[in-house]
Amino acid sequence: MQVGKQTWRFPSRPRITGSATVVGAKEGEGPLGSWFDEVERDAYFGENSFEKAERIMFERAQRLAAKKANHSMEDVSHVIAGDLLAQNISASFSARTHSRPHLGVFSACATIMESFALGGLLIDSLNSEKVLVGASSHNSTAERTFRYPTEYGGQKPQTAHCTATAAGAAILEAKGDGPALTEATIGRVIDFGITNPWEMGAAMAPAAVDTLRVHLQATGRSVLDYDLIATGDLGRVGHPLARQMLLEQGIDPGHQFTDCGILLYNENQPEVFSGGSGPGCCTVVTLSYLLKKLKEGKNKRILVIATGALLSPLTVLQGDTIPCIAHAVTFEG
């Protein structure tokens, strides 16, 4: 059911019956390393290209999520997934392998919460029985697409982000014992005129603030009604900016306001810059650390606001500004 202009409430409370995360070596060395299901030390995942590696990583996460929900991929009614690469090749090529009804989605680093929102809508409206949602990214595929190949050795400023080598998937069903998906707020595209692709945290912060404000208005809640509010990947530059913008609008985000891009890496890890990014970043932090805290009863209600910069290599070369979006999903224990 619709609440306000941008928020859906799911009365049936679709359940996450199984989820899985597969990450690379750098992510495994971070503070959440022990929370992930699989840590792969080989950046190629046994393949001969990074693009194939990302595909294999995504397939492994999907199969493991289905297994943990006591299903096989053949039991899945619909798959909703996306990634960063042109034409969503990681999601679509993995869909070729499992051959399930597939909906490819793209909101850059906000893709996973768009997937959860649409998956919840399918389950809540009785149009699907078992929905698999997921997203992936790979540091080397993203570098090749959006910046320079790693072999080039280009230098980056500290405001840059480290695209996570990470993939995650979750199974949504109408019934089960896992965390419930209760609401989703679909974000607007916000553009504050930033053109520098190394400043994505600053570019995305206004979108996160706008979505949180709209969500609180629609639900009639305050920040204090959540045990945790996590942005997707604003990092150590964008997250403080979002906090300041919220305070200026009369919203105190409090101590429970955090960021997946900051949580993913230790600050002193080499070449993580201002924090993690990529569709895989928010995905694996949510499906491992955040949702497991719900399962353990340490949190009762959390809000994850995944943020995405909707730029492309072409728009950067043309000097265009960076439009951004943020989708928010409420999870309850």
ROKE-211073 format. One record per residue (C-alpha): residue in one letter; x, y, z. Coordinates in nm, 2 decimals, padded with zeros to 4 digits, always signed. Example, Ala and Ser with C-alpha at 12.3 -4.5 7.8 and 13.67 -1.06 7.14 Angstrom:
BEGIN
res->A east->+01.23 north->-00.45 up->+00.78
res->S east->+01.37 north->-00.11 up->+00.71
***
This chain:
BEGIN
res->M east->+00.00 north->+00.00 up->+00.00
res->Q east->+00.12 north->+00.35 up->-00.07
res->V east->+00.20 north->+00.58 up->+00.22
res->G east->+00.27 north->+00.94 up->+00.11
res->K east->+00.39 north->+01.00 up->-00.24
res->Q east->+00.71 north->+00.79 up->-00.25
res->T east->+00.67 north->+00.52 up->+00.01
res->W east->+00.53 north->+00.17 up->+00.00
res->R east->+00.43 north->-00.02 up->+00.31
res->F east->+00.42 north->-00.40 up->+00.29
res->P east->+00.14 north->-00.53 up->+00.52
res->S east->+00.23 north->-00.89 up->+00.45
res->R east->+00.59 north->-00.83 up->+00.58
res->P east->+00.79 north->-01.03 up->+00.33
res->R east->+01.06 north->-01.23 up->+00.49
res->I east->+01.43 north->-01.28 up->+00.41
res->T east->+01.46 north->-01.65 up->+00.44
res->G east->+01.81 north->-01.68 up->+00.32
res->S east->+02.10 north->-01.45 up->+00.22
res->A east->+02.46 north->-01.48 up->+00.12
res->T east->+02.77 north->-01.26 up->+00.07
res->V east->+03.08 north->-01.33 up->-00.13
res->V east->+03.37 north->-01.08 up->-00.12
res->G east->+03.73 north->-01.02 up->-00.23
res->A east->+04.05 north->-01.02 up->-00.02
res->K east->+04.05 north->-00.65 up->+00.07
res->E east->+03.69 north->-00.67 up->+00.20
res->G east->+03.77 north->-00.99 up->+00.39
res->E east->+04.06 north->-00.80 up->+00.56
res->G east->+03.82 north->-00.53 up->+00.68
res->P east->+03.64 north->-00.51 up->+01.01
res->L east->+03.34 north->-00.71 up->+00.88
res->G east->+03.55 north->-00.99 up->+00.73
res->S east->+03.42 north->-01.26 up->+00.97
res->W east->+03.06 north->-01.17 up->+00.89
res->F east->+03.08 north->-01.26 up->+00.52
res->D east->+03.00 north->-01.61 up->+00.40
res->E east->+03.29 north->-01.64 up->+00.15
res->V east->+03.61 north->-01.45 up->+00.11
res->E east->+03.79 north->-01.52 up->-00.22
res->R east->+04.16 north->-01.43 up->-00.23
res->D east->+04.19 north->-01.47 up->-00.61
res->A east->+04.07 north->-01.15 up->-00.77
res->Y east->+04.01 north->-01.35 up->-01.09
res->F east->+03.79 north->-01.61 up->-00.91
res->G east->+03.96 north->-01.87 up->-01.13
res->E east->+03.86 north->-01.70 up->-01.45
res->N east->+04.07 north->-01.52 up->-01.72
res->S east->+03.91 north->-01.18 up->-01.69
res->F east->+03.77 north->-00.96 up->-01.41
res->E east->+03.43 north->-00.94 up->-01.58
res->K east->+03.40 north->-01.31 up->-01.57
res->A east->+03.52 north->-01.31 up->-01.22
res->E east->+03.24 north->-01.08 up->-01.11
res->R east->+02.99 north->-01.30 up->-01.28
res->I east->+03.11 north->-01.61 up->-01.10
res->M east->+03.11 north->-01.42 up->-00.77
res->F east->+02.75 north->-01.32 up->-00.83
res->E east->+02.65 north->-01.67 up->-00.92
res->R east->+02.81 north->-01.81 up->-00.61
res->A east->+02.62 north->-01.56 up->-00.39
res->Q east->+02.29 north->-01.64 up->-00.56
res->R east->+02.32 north->-02.02 up->-00.53
res->L east->+02.43 north->-01.99 up->-00.16
res->A east->+02.14 north->-01.76 up->-00.07
res->A east->+01.89 north->-02.01 up->-00.22
res->K east->+02.06 north->-02.30 up->-00.04
res->K east->+02.05 north->-02.11 up->+00.29
res->A east->+01.67 north->-02.06 up->+00.23
res->N east->+01.64 north->-02.44 up->+00.18
res->H east->+01.57 north->-02.39 up->-00.19
res->S east->+01.75 north->-02.44 up->-00.52
res->M east->+01.77 north->-02.18 up->-00.79
res->E east->+01.50 north->-02.37 up->-00.98
res->D east->+01.25 north->-02.29 up->-00.69
res->V east->+01.30 north->-01.91 up->-00.74
res->S east->+01.00 north->-01.74 up->-00.91
res->H east->+01.18 north->-01.41 up->-01.01
res->V east->+01.53 north->-01.27 up->-00.99
res->I east->+01.57 north->-00.89 up->-00.95
res->A east->+01.94 north->-00.79 up->-00.98
res->G east->+02.19 north->-00.54 up->-01.12
res->D east->+02.55 north->-00.42 up->-01.12
res->L east->+02.77 north->-00.14 up->-01.25
res->L east->+02.88 north->-00.27 up->-01.59
res->A east->+02.73 north->-00.17 up->-01.93
res->Q east->+02.40 north->-00.35 up->-01.99
res->N east->+02.41 north->-00.51 up->-01.64
res->I east->+02.62 north->-00.79 up->-01.78
res->S east->+02.71 north->-00.95 up->-01.44
res->A east->+02.34 north->-00.98 up->-01.35
res->S east->+02.22 north->-01.08 up->-01.70
res->F east->+02.50 north->-01.32 up->-01.77
res->S east->+02.45 north->-01.49 up->-01.44
res->A east->+02.08 north->-01.51 up->-01.52
res->R east->+02.18 north->-01.70 up->-01.83
res->T east->+02.33 north->-01.96 up->-01.60
res->H east->+02.04 north->-02.01 up->-01.36
res->S east->+01.77 north->-01.94 up->-01.63
res->R east->+01.51 north->-01.80 up->-01.40
res->P east->+01.26 north->-01.51 up->-01.48
res->H east->+01.48 north->-01.21 up->-01.46
res->L east->+01.44 north->-00.84 up->-01.41
res->G east->+01.75 north->-00.63 up->-01.45
res->V east->+01.76 north->-00.31 up->-01.26
res->F east->+02.01 north->-00.02 up->-01.23
res->S east->+02.05 north->+00.25 up->-00.97
res->A east->+02.43 north->+00.24 up->-00.95
res->C east->+02.53 north->+00.18 up->-00.59
res->A east->+02.17 north->+00.20 up->-00.48
res->T east->+02.07 north->-00.10 up->-00.69
res->I east->+02.02 north->-00.35 up->-00.40
res->M east->+01.75 north->-00.14 up->-00.23
res->E east->+01.57 north->-00.08 up->-00.56
res->S east->+01.58 north->-00.46 up->-00.59
res->F east->+01.44 north->-00.51 up->-00.24
res->A east->+01.17 north->-00.25 up->-00.30
res->L east->+01.05 north->-00.42 up->-00.62
res->G east->+01.08 north->-00.77 up->-00.46
res->G east->+00.88 north->-00.67 up->-00.16
res->L east->+00.61 north->-00.53 up->-00.40
res->L east->+00.60 north->-00.86 up->-00.59
res->I east->+00.56 north->-01.07 up->-00.28
res->D east->+00.32 north->-00.83 up->-00.11
res->S east->+00.09 north->-00.81 up->-00.41
res->L east->+00.09 north->-01.20 up->-00.44
res->N east->+00.25 north->-01.18 up->-00.78
res->S east->+00.55 north->-01.39 up->-00.68
res->E east->+00.62 north->-01.66 up->-00.43
res->K east->+01.00 north->-01.65 up->-00.40
res->V east->+01.20 north->-01.35 up->-00.52
res->L east->+01.58 north->-01.35 up->-00.53
res->V east->+01.73 north->-00.99 up->-00.51
res->G east->+02.10 north->-00.91 up->-00.55
res->A east->+02.37 north->-00.68 up->-00.67
res->S east->+02.74 north->-00.70 up->-00.74
res->S east->+03.05 north->-00.50 up->-00.81
res->H east->+03.42 north->-00.57 up->-00.87
res->N east->+03.70 north->-00.32 up->-00.81
res->S east->+03.88 north->-00.40 up->-01.13
res->T east->+03.58 north->-00.41 up->-01.36
res->A east->+03.46 north->-00.08 up->-01.22
res->E east->+03.81 north->+00.08 up->-01.26
res->R east->+03.82 north->-00.03 up->-01.62
res->T east->+03.47 north->+00.10 up->-01.69
res->F east->+03.47 north->+00.43 up->-01.50
res->R east->+03.83 north->+00.53 up->-01.45
res->Y east->+04.15 north->+00.36 up->-01.56
res->P east->+04.26 north->-00.01 up->-01.57
res->T east->+04.45 north->-00.10 up->-01.25
res->E east->+04.76 north->-00.17 up->-01.46
res->Y east->+04.77 north->+00.20 up->-01.55
res->G east->+04.85 north->+00.30 up->-01.19
res->G east->+04.66 north->+00.63 up->-01.19
res->Q east->+04.67 north->+00.82 up->-00.87
res->K east->+04.35 north->+00.91 up->-00.68
res->P east->+04.26 north->+01.18 up->-00.43
res->Q east->+04.16 north->+01.09 up->-00.08
res->T east->+03.80 north->+01.19 up->-00.16
res->A east->+03.77 north->+00.90 up->-00.40
res->H east->+03.60 north->+00.57 up->-00.31
res->C east->+03.71 north->+00.21 up->-00.33
res->T east->+03.47 north->+00.01 up->-00.54
res->A east->+03.40 north->-00.31 up->-00.34
res->T east->+03.47 north->-00.65 up->-00.49
res->A east->+03.15 north->-00.80 up->-00.34
res->A east->+02.83 north->-00.97 up->-00.43
res->G east->+02.52 north->-01.05 up->-00.23
res->A east->+02.18 north->-01.21 up->-00.28
res->A east->+01.87 north->-01.27 up->-00.06
res->I east->+01.56 north->-01.47 up->-00.10
res->L east->+01.23 north->-01.30 up->-00.02
res->E east->+00.91 north->-01.50 up->+00.07
res->A east->+00.57 north->-01.43 up->+00.21
res->K east->+00.65 north->-01.64 up->+00.52
res->G east->+00.95 north->-01.74 up->+00.72
res->D east->+01.16 north->-01.67 up->+01.03
res->G east->+01.40 north->-01.41 up->+00.89
res->P east->+01.40 north->-01.03 up->+00.91
res->A east->+01.09 north->-00.86 up->+00.76
res->L east->+01.08 north->-00.61 up->+00.48
res->T east->+00.82 north->-00.36 up->+00.59
res->E east->+00.86 north->-00.04 up->+00.39
res->A east->+01.04 north->+00.11 up->+00.09
res->T east->+01.08 north->+00.47 up->-00.01
res->I east->+01.17 north->+00.53 up->-00.37
res->G east->+01.41 north->+00.82 up->-00.41
res->R east->+01.41 north->+01.12 up->-00.65
res->V east->+01.70 north->+01.20 up->-00.88
res->I east->+01.88 north->+01.49 up->-00.71
res->D east->+02.16 north->+01.69 up->-00.88
res->F east->+02.35 north->+01.96 up->-00.68
res->G east->+02.57 north->+02.05 up->-00.97
res->I east->+02.89 north->+01.86 up->-00.88
res->T east->+03.09 north->+01.76 up->-01.18
res->N east->+03.40 north->+01.60 up->-01.03
res->P east->+03.37 north->+01.21 up->-01.04
res->W east->+03.61 north->+01.19 up->-00.74
res->E east->+03.35 north->+01.37 up->-00.52
res->M east->+03.07 north->+01.11 up->-00.54
res->G east->+03.02 north->+01.11 up->-00.16
res->A east->+02.94 north->+01.48 up->-00.17
res->A east->+02.73 north->+01.44 up->-00.48
res->M east->+02.52 north->+01.16 up->-00.33
res->A east->+02.47 north->+01.32 up->+00.02
res->P east->+02.17 north->+01.54 up->-00.09
res->A east->+01.99 north->+01.24 up->-00.23
res->A east->+02.03 north->+01.05 up->+00.09
res->V east->+01.90 north->+01.35 up->+00.30
res->D east->+01.60 north->+01.40 up->+00.07
res->T east->+01.50 north->+01.03 up->+00.09
res->L east->+01.53 north->+01.01 up->+00.46
res->R east->+01.33 north->+01.33 up->+00.51
res->V east->+01.05 north->+01.20 up->+00.28
res->H east->+01.05 north->+00.86 up->+00.45
res->L east->+01.01 north->+01.01 up->+00.80
res->Q east->+00.73 north->+01.24 up->+00.68
res->A east->+00.55 north->+00.95 up->+00.51
res->T east->+00.58 north->+00.71 up->+00.81
res->G east->+00.52 north->+00.97 up->+01.08
res->R east->+00.83 north->+00.85 up->+01.26
res->S east->+01.14 north->+01.02 up->+01.39
res->V east->+01.50 north->+00.91 up->+01.38
res->L east->+01.46 north->+00.77 up->+01.73
res->D east->+01.22 north->+00.51 up->+01.60
res->Y east->+01.51 north->+00.33 up->+01.44
res->D east->+01.79 north->+00.14 up->+01.61
res->L east->+02.02 north->+00.21 up->+01.31
res->I east->+02.00 north->+00.43 up->+01.00
res->A east->+02.27 north->+00.34 up->+00.74
res->T east->+02.35 north->+00.52 up->+00.42
res->G east->+02.49 north->+00.32 up->+00.13
res->D east->+02.83 north->+00.45 up->+00.05
res->L east->+02.87 north->+00.82 up->+00.12
res->G east->+03.20 north->+00.75 up->+00.28
res->R east->+03.41 north->+00.97 up->+00.51
res->V east->+03.34 north->+01.28 up->+00.29
res->G east->+02.97 north->+01.25 up->+00.21
res->H east->+02.85 north->+01.11 up->+00.54
res->P east->+02.95 north->+01.41 up->+00.75
res->L east->+02.80 north->+01.64 up->+00.48
res->A east->+02.47 north->+01.44 up->+00.50
res->R east->+02.47 north->+01.48 up->+00.88
res->Q east->+02.52 north->+01.85 up->+00.86
res->M east->+02.24 north->+01.89 up->+00.59
res->L east->+02.00 north->+01.69 up->+00.81
res->L east->+02.08 north->+01.91 up->+01.11
res->E east->+02.02 north->+02.22 up->+00.90
res->Q east->+01.67 north->+02.08 up->+00.82
res->G east->+01.59 north->+02.02 up->+01.18
res->I east->+01.66 north->+01.64 up->+01.18
res->D east->+01.92 north->+01.52 up->+01.43
res->P east->+02.04 north->+01.18 up->+01.29
res->G east->+02.19 north->+01.09 up->+01.63
res->H east->+02.45 north->+00.83 up->+01.71
res->Q east->+02.26 north->+00.56 up->+01.52
res->F east->+02.35 north->+00.72 up->+01.18
res->T east->+02.62 north->+00.53 up->+01.00
res->D east->+02.74 north->+00.44 up->+00.65
res->C east->+02.81 north->+00.11 up->+00.48
res->G east->+03.11 north->+00.25 up->+00.29
res->I east->+03.27 north->+00.34 up->+00.62
res->L east->+03.19 north->+00.02 up->+00.79
res->L east->+03.33 north->-00.20 up->+00.51
res->Y east->+03.70 north->-00.11 up->+00.55
res->N east->+03.94 north->-00.01 up->+00.82
res->E east->+04.05 north->+00.35 up->+00.78
res->N east->+04.42 north->+00.25 up->+00.77
res->Q east->+04.37 north->-00.01 up->+00.50
res->P east->+04.57 north->+00.08 up->+00.18
res->E east->+04.39 north->+00.24 up->-00.11
res->V east->+04.04 north->+00.25 up->+00.05
res->F east->+04.04 north->+00.63 up->+00.03
res->S east->+03.72 north->+00.77 up->+00.18
res->G east->+03.54 north->+00.43 up->+00.20
res->G east->+03.37 north->+00.16 up->+00.00
res->S east->+03.13 north->+00.20 up->-00.29
res->G east->+02.97 north->+00.00 up->-00.57
res->P east->+02.65 north->-00.19 up->-00.57
res->G east->+02.82 north->-00.47 up->-00.38
res->C east->+02.92 north->-00.25 up->-00.09
res->C east->+02.58 north->-00.17 up->+00.06
res->T east->+02.46 north->-00.52 up->-00.04
res->V east->+02.71 north->-00.72 up->+00.16
res->V east->+02.72 north->-00.49 up->+00.46
res->T east->+02.34 north->-00.51 up->+00.48
res->L east->+02.31 north->-00.88 up->+00.42
res->S east->+02.58 north->-00.97 up->+00.67
res->Y east->+02.64 north->-00.73 up->+00.95
res->L east->+02.31 north->-00.53 up->+00.96
res->L east->+02.06 north->-00.80 up->+00.91
res->K east->+02.24 north->-01.05 up->+01.14
res->K east->+02.21 north->-00.79 up->+01.42
res->L east->+01.84 north->-00.80 up->+01.35
res->K east->+01.83 north->-01.18 up->+01.37
res->E east->+02.03 north->-01.17 up->+01.70
res->G east->+01.77 north->-00.93 up->+01.85
res->K east->+02.04 north->-00.65 up->+01.90
res->N east->+01.83 north->-00.42 up->+01.67
res->K east->+01.46 north->-00.43 up->+01.61
res->R east->+01.41 north->-00.18 up->+01.32
res->I east->+01.67 north->-00.04 up->+01.08
res->L east->+01.66 north->+00.18 up->+00.78
res->V east->+01.91 north->+00.13 up->+00.49
res->I east->+01.93 north->+00.42 up->+00.25
res->A east->+02.14 north->+00.30 up->-00.05
res->T east->+02.29 north->+00.58 up->-00.25
res->G east->+02.38 north->+00.59 up->-00.62
res->A east->+02.56 north->+00.83 up->-00.85
res->L east->+02.40 north->+00.79 up->-01.19
res->L east->+02.70 north->+00.91 up->-01.40
res->S east->+02.86 north->+00.73 up->-01.69
res->P east->+03.20 north->+00.76 up->-01.85
res->L east->+03.04 north->+00.95 up->-02.14
res->T east->+02.88 north->+01.21 up->-01.92
res->V east->+03.20 north->+01.26 up->-01.73
res->L east->+03.39 north->+01.33 up->-02.05
res->Q east->+03.12 north->+01.57 up->-02.15
res->G east->+03.16 north->+01.76 up->-01.83
res->D east->+02.81 north->+01.70 up->-01.72
res->T east->+02.69 north->+01.72 up->-01.36
res->I east->+02.63 north->+01.41 up->-01.15
res->P east->+02.26 north->+01.31 up->-01.09
res->C east->+02.22 north->+01.09 up->-00.78
res->I east->+01.95 north->+00.88 up->-00.62
res->A east->+01.88 north->+00.71 up->-00.29
res->H east->+01.63 north->+00.43 up->-00.21
res->A east->+01.54 north->+00.34 up->+00.15
res->V east->+01.41 north->+00.01 up->+00.29
res->T east->+01.29 north->-00.06 up->+00.64
res->F east->+01.39 north->-00.40 up->+00.79
res->E east->+01.24 north->-00.53 up->+01.11
res->G east->+01.33 north->-00.82 up->+01.33
***
